[in-house]
Amino acid sequence: MLKAFRLTAILEGISYLLIFGLTMPLKYWAEIGEPNKIVGMAHGILFILFIVLAGVFCWERKWGLRRFLILFVASLLPFGTFYADRKYLKNAS
């Protein structure tokens, strides 16, 4: 479970950065919208999966609502999931 959660956190963070660093500029500056649709869909799926896994993981570890909210806020911020992985998940085993 921990490996899947950590992998999801990293992939969600990468997809977030790809959207704002690559596909949004392509969409609005170069009028190439297809990459944004693909990466956006992947990011949406990874975001939902991250939140679900955060809930399950917090429930299993009895971490409480505060830690879940920290993970949730991390998923909304650029580089947030990388921080969450390093601070809370890397040594959670």
N, C-alpha and C positions, 0 to 999 in steps of 0.2 A: 504494500500500500504506500509506504513512504517513497519508494523509487518512482512509482507512478505519479505521485503528487509532486515530487521535485521536478520530474520531467515535464509535467504539465505547467508548472510555474515558469520554468525556463522557456518553454515554447510559447507560452502566453506572452511573456515579456518580449521575446524576439518578434512575435507577430505584431505587438503594439508598436514597437520601434519601426518595423517595416512599413506599417500603415502611414505613420506620420513622417518618416524619414525618406520613404521611397515612393510608395504608391499614391499618396495624396499629391505630392508635387507632379508626378506623371499625369494624374487625372486633371489637375487644374492648370498646369503650365504647358504640358505637351498634348493635352486632350486625348490621353490614352487611359481609358477607364477600366479596361478589363483586369489588369493586375489588382486594382483596388477592390473589385468585386470578389476576386478569388481570395486575396489575403484577408479582406474584411470578413468573409464567411468563415474562414479558418480561425480568425481571431475571435469571432463571436462564439464559435463552438468551444474553443479553448478557454475563453472567459467563463462560460457557463460551467464547463467541466472543472475549472479551478475552484469556483465558488462551491460547487457540490462536494468536491474532494476536501475543501477546507472545512466544510460543515461536518462531514463524516470523520475526518481526521481529528478535529477538535472534540467531537463527541467521544471517539474511541480513547483519546488521550486525556479526557476530562479537563481540557484546557479552559473551558468557559467562554462566555460571550465576549469578553474583552479581547482575548487572543483572536477569536474569529473576526471581530470587527477590525482588528489590526490587519489581518490577512485580506479582508475585504477591501479596505482602503488601499492597501498595497497594490491590489489588482487594478485600481483606478488610476494610479500614478505611473508615469514613465519611470522605468527602472525599479518600480516598487516590488515586483515579484522577484527580482534578483536580490533585493534587500531581504525580503521575507525568506527566501531560500537560505541565504547565508546566516541570517540572525536566528530563525526559528526551526528550519527544516534540516539543515546540514547536520546538526548534532542531536536530532530528535530520536535517533534510533536507540 
